[in-house]
């Protein structure tokens, strides 16, 4: 049954879609392309036009901002961890990445994005003469998650707060937004505050985290995971909408790189329950690998229930605030 289900999901995720026309889709940009169907992230604006959060209800609302930067932040609200399980030799995976970006821009920082490269079939490096597909984006942490949730069954897929839907954790990308909206409509059970400091000389990032229970949380133990992701990695990617169906300059975002904690984190309150009003502050440090661009790295943190693996609250911030 699982094999049949996997095949059904694979076929469902391989629907033919018309190739996008990449370009700048913002009509106020200097290089606006009216024929573009998918923004390539390279819009150019008059320097006098300010980018920032344009939502007046956000905590970082900028009254002078004309262009929304997709990073509006909100206080004391539910957040969601949205994981995109992917591989650079998965030709359908760019469509999932585009959906993640769209959802991220819709909900701002309430969506915590993470791209996890998994599977031997779609993520293992190759020894090609032209050097293509030679990078191994997989991590031991990502592999542990793949084993637990079965993401390699079909790609692309995602996890939404690691909730199970209809008996499956992995979800096709066309269902992500509905699940995200349902999670974000719920009041938060706990808050997770995150501050990041960075020593450029030693390349050590330190995450200071505060967990605050808003209600009695009795499904102990709860655990705290702190990870490192990297944006703007230019490398190869298969894309079946392209001719030829591979790109040498694809921009990979939110790639899981390393962990401040082990894959399954550390116990909160020594594994005990948390009463409403409980707080705990912890500090986690990591020396960032010299192969990673520190200015493109982010700290991703989340609280989860150990019994169900459900994520309760998540947060992320750049290692270096620009």
C-alpha positions as CSV (number, residue, x, y, z in Angstrom):
1,X,0.0,0.0,0.0
2,X,2.8,2.4,0.9
3,X,4.6,1.7,-2.4
4,X,1.3,2.3,-4.3
5,X,0.7,5.5,-2.4
6,X,4.3,6.6,-3.1
7,X,3.8,6.1,-6.8
8,X,0.6,8.0,-6.8
9,X,2.3,10.9,-5.0
10,X,5.2,10.8,-7.4
11,X,3.0,11.1,-10.4
12,X,0.9,13.8,-8.7
13,X,4.1,15.8,-8.1
14,X,5.3,15.4,-11.7
15,X,2.5,17.2,-13.5
16,X,3.7,19.1,-16.5
17,X,3.6,22.8,-16.0
18,X,4.4,25.5,-18.6
19,X,7.9,26.9,-18.1
20,X,8.0,30.3,-16.4
21,X,9.2,33.4,-18.0
22,X,11.7,34.8,-15.5
23,X,12.1,38.5,-15.0
24,X,11.2,41.4,-12.8
25,X,7.5,41.4,-12.1
26,X,7.3,44.6,-10.0
27,X,5.7,47.4,-12.2
28,X,7.6,50.2,-10.3
29,X,11.0,48.7,-10.9
30,X,13.4,50.2,-13.4
31,X,13.7,46.8,-15.2
32,X,10.1,45.7,-15.0
33,X,9.2,43.1,-17.6
34,X,5.5,42.9,-18.4
35,X,6.0,39.5,-20.0
36,X,7.6,37.9,-16.9
37,X,5.5,35.3,-15.1
38,X,7.9,34.6,-12.3
39,X,10.1,37.1,-10.5
40,X,13.8,36.3,-10.7
41,X,14.7,38.4,-7.7
42,X,16.7,40.9,-9.7
43,X,14.4,43.9,-9.8
44,X,16.2,47.2,-9.8
45,X,14.7,50.2,-8.1
46,X,15.4,53.9,-8.0
47,X,17.7,54.3,-4.9
48,X,15.2,56.8,-3.5
49,X,12.6,54.1,-3.2
50,X,12.8,52.3,0.2
51,X,12.2,48.6,0.8
52,X,10.8,47.4,4.1
53,X,7.7,46.1,5.8
54,X,4.6,47.8,4.5
55,X,2.1,46.2,6.8
56,X,1.0,48.8,9.4
57,X,0.0,46.0,11.9
58,X,3.6,44.6,12.0
59,X,6.1,45.4,14.7
60,X,8.7,46.4,12.1
61,X,6.3,48.5,10.0
62,X,8.2,51.2,8.0
63,X,6.0,54.1,7.1
64,X,8.5,55.2,4.5
65,X,8.7,51.8,2.7
66,X,7.2,51.6,-0.7
67,X,8.3,48.0,-1.6
68,X,7.5,45.2,0.8
69,X,10.6,43.1,1.6
70,X,8.5,40.0,2.7
71,X,9.9,40.2,6.2
72,X,7.2,41.8,8.3
73,X,7.4,40.7,11.9
74,X,4.5,40.3,14.4
75,X,4.5,40.2,18.2
76,X,3.0,37.3,20.2
77,X,1.5,35.4,17.4
78,X,1.7,31.8,16.2
79,X,4.4,31.0,13.8
80,X,4.9,28.0,11.5
81,X,8.0,26.0,10.4
82,X,7.7,25.2,6.7
83,X,10.2,22.7,5.5
84,X,10.8,22.2,1.8
85,X,12.4,18.7,1.2
86,X,14.3,19.0,-2.0
87,X,17.2,17.9,-4.1
88,X,19.2,19.7,-6.8
89,X,18.7,16.8,-9.2
90,X,14.9,16.9,-8.6
91,X,13.4,18.5,-11.7
92,X,10.1,19.4,-10.1
93,X,11.6,20.9,-6.9
94,X,12.0,24.5,-8.2
95,X,8.2,24.7,-8.3
96,X,8.0,23.9,-4.6
97,X,10.7,26.5,-3.9
98,X,8.7,29.1,-5.7
99,X,5.6,28.2,-3.7
100,X,7.6,28.5,-0.5
101,X,8.8,32.0,-1.5
102,X,5.2,33.1,-2.3
103,X,3.9,31.8,1.0
104,X,6.8,33.5,2.8
105,X,6.0,36.8,1.2
106,X,2.3,36.4,2.0
107,X,2.8,35.8,5.8
108,X,6.2,37.4,6.4
109,X,8.2,36.2,9.3
110,X,5.3,34.2,10.7
111,X,6.6,31.6,8.2
112,X,10.0,30.1,9.2
113,X,11.4,28.6,6.0
114,X,13.9,25.7,5.8
115,X,15.1,23.8,2.7
116,X,16.3,20.3,3.4
117,X,18.2,18.4,0.7
118,X,17.7,14.6,0.9
119,X,17.8,11.3,-0.9
120,X,20.4,9.4,-2.9
121,X,18.4,9.7,-6.1
122,X,17.9,13.5,-6.1
123,X,20.6,15.0,-3.9
124,X,23.7,12.8,-4.2
125,X,26.6,14.6,-6.0
126,X,27.8,13.5,-9.4
127,X,31.3,13.3,-11.0
128,X,30.5,15.1,-14.2
129,X,33.2,16.4,-16.5
130,X,31.8,19.9,-16.5
131,X,31.6,20.0,-12.7
132,X,27.8,20.1,-12.6
133,X,25.9,18.7,-9.6
134,X,29.1,18.1,-7.6
135,X,28.0,19.8,-4.4
136,X,26.6,17.7,-1.6
137,X,23.9,19.8,0.2
138,X,22.8,16.9,2.4
139,X,23.5,17.0,6.1
140,X,23.4,14.4,8.9
141,X,20.7,16.4,10.5
142,X,18.6,16.5,7.4
143,X,19.1,12.8,6.9
144,X,17.8,12.1,10.4
145,X,14.7,14.0,9.6
146,X,14.3,12.2,6.3
147,X,14.5,8.8,8.1
148,X,11.9,9.9,10.7
149,X,9.3,11.5,8.3
150,X,9.9,9.6,5.1
151,X,10.5,12.5,2.8
152,X,12.5,10.6,0.3
153,X,9.3,8.7,-0.6
154,X,8.7,11.4,-3.2
155,X,10.1,14.8,-3.9
156,X,9.3,17.6,-3.7
157,X,7.3,17.6,-0.5
158,X,7.2,19.6,2.7
159,X,6.4,19.5,6.4
160,X,4.1,22.0,8.0
161,X,5.0,22.2,11.7
162,X,5.7,18.5,11.3
163,X,2.0,17.8,11.6
164,X,0.5,14.6,10.1
165,X,-2.2,15.0,7.6
166,X,-4.3,11.9,6.4
167,X,-1.6,9.6,7.8
168,X,1.3,11.3,6.1
169,X,3.8,13.9,7.3
170,X,5.2,14.9,3.8
171,X,2.7,17.1,1.9
172,X,2.7,18.1,-1.8
173,X,3.5,21.8,-2.2
174,X,0.1,22.7,-3.6
175,X,-1.4,21.9,-0.2
176,X,1.1,24.0,1.8
177,X,-0.7,27.3,2.0
178,X,-3.9,25.8,3.3
179,X,-2.2,24.0,6.1
180,X,-0.1,27.1,6.9
181,X,-3.2,29.3,7.1
182,X,-4.8,26.8,9.5
183,X,-1.8,26.7,11.8
184,X,-1.4,30.5,11.9
185,X,-5.1,30.9,12.8
186,X,-4.4,29.2,16.1
187,X,-3.3,31.2,19.2
188,X,0.2,30.5,20.3
189,X,0.9,28.1,23.1
190,X,4.4,29.4,23.7
191,X,6.7,32.2,22.5
192,X,10.3,31.9,21.3
193,X,12.4,35.0,21.4
194,X,15.7,34.9,19.5
195,X,18.7,37.2,19.5
196,X,21.9,36.5,17.5
197,X,25.4,37.9,18.0
198,X,28.3,37.1,15.7
199,X,32.1,37.4,16.0
200,X,33.4,37.9,12.5
201,X,37.0,37.2,13.6
202,X,36.2,33.7,15.0
203,X,33.1,33.2,12.9
204,X,31.2,32.1,16.0
205,X,27.5,32.8,16.1
206,X,25.7,32.8,19.4
207,X,21.9,32.4,19.7
208,X,20.3,33.6,22.9
209,X,16.8,32.1,23.2
210,X,14.0,32.6,25.6
211,X,11.1,30.1,25.8
212,X,7.9,31.4,27.4
213,X,4.9,29.1,28.0
214,X,1.5,30.9,27.6
215,X,-0.6,28.0,28.7
216,X,-0.1,24.9,30.8
217,X,2.0,22.6,28.6
218,X,1.7,19.1,30.0
219,X,2.7,16.9,27.0
220,X,6.3,16.8,28.2
221,X,9.0,16.5,27.2
222,X,9.3,19.5,24.9
223,X,12.6,20.1,23.0
224,X,14.4,23.1,21.5
225,X,16.2,22.8,18.2
226,X,18.6,25.4,16.8
227,X,19.9,25.1,13.2
228,X,21.9,27.1,10.7
229,X,20.6,27.8,7.2
230,X,22.1,29.6,4.2
231,X,20.5,31.7,1.5
232,X,21.6,32.8,-2.0
233,X,23.8,29.7,-2.9
234,X,24.4,29.7,-6.6
235,X,24.7,26.2,-7.9
236,X,23.2,23.7,-10.3
237,X,19.5,22.7,-10.3
238,X,17.4,20.4,-12.5
239,X,14.2,22.0,-13.8
240,X,12.0,20.1,-16.3
241,X,10.4,23.4,-17.4
242,X,13.7,24.5,-18.9
243,X,15.4,23.6,-22.2
244,X,17.9,22.1,-21.5
245,X,16.4,21.0,-18.2
246,X,19.2,22.1,-15.9
247,X,20.4,25.5,-14.6
248,X,24.0,26.3,-13.7
249,X,23.1,29.5,-11.9
250,X,20.1,28.6,-9.8
251,X,19.8,30.4,-6.5
252,X,19.2,28.0,-3.6
253,X,17.5,29.6,-0.5
254,X,17.1,28.5,3.1
255,X,19.4,25.5,2.8
256,X,20.0,23.6,6.0
257,X,23.7,23.7,6.7
258,X,24.5,22.8,10.3
259,X,23.1,22.7,13.9
260,X,23.8,24.6,17.1
261,X,22.1,21.6,18.7
262,X,21.8,17.9,17.6
263,X,19.0,17.1,15.2
264,X,16.4,16.5,17.9
265,X,17.6,19.4,20.1
266,X,17.8,19.6,23.9
267,X,15.1,19.1,26.5
268,X,13.3,22.2,27.9
269,X,12.8,22.4,31.6
270,X,14.9,19.2,32.0
271,X,12.1,17.4,30.2
272,X,9.4,18.4,32.6
273,X,6.0,20.0,31.9
274,X,5.7,23.8,31.7
275,X,3.1,25.8,33.5
276,X,1.7,29.1,32.1
277,X,4.2,31.8,32.8
278,X,7.2,29.4,32.8
279,X,10.3,30.9,31.1
280,X,13.7,29.5,30.3
281,X,16.7,31.2,28.7
282,X,19.4,29.3,26.9
283,X,22.5,30.2,24.8
284,X,23.8,28.1,21.9
285,X,27.0,28.8,19.9
286,X,28.3,27.5,16.6
287,X,31.5,28.2,14.6
288,X,30.2,28.7,11.0
289,X,32.1,26.7,8.4
290,X,34.4,28.8,6.2
291,X,32.7,27.4,3.1
292,X,29.4,29.2,4.1
293,X,28.8,32.9,3.4
294,X,28.2,34.3,6.9
295,X,26.2,37.3,5.6
296,X,23.8,34.9,4.0
297,X,23.3,32.6,7.0
298,X,20.3,32.5,9.3
299,X,19.6,30.9,12.7
300,X,16.4,28.8,12.7
301,X,15.0,27.7,16.1
302,X,11.9,25.8,17.1
303,X,10.1,24.1,20.0
304,X,8.5,20.7,19.4
305,X,6.7,18.0,21.3
306,X,8.9,14.9,21.7
307,X,6.0,12.4,21.5
308,X,4.3,13.6,18.3
309,X,7.2,15.7,16.8
310,X,4.7,18.6,16.3
311,X,6.3,22.0,16.2
312,X,4.8,24.4,18.7
313,X,6.6,27.6,17.8
314,X,9.5,28.6,15.5
315,X,11.6,31.7,14.9
316,X,14.5,32.7,12.6
317,X,16.9,35.6,12.3
318,X,19.9,36.4,10.1
319,X,23.3,35.8,11.7
320,X,24.3,39.3,10.6
321,X,21.6,42.0,10.5
322,X,22.1,44.2,7.5
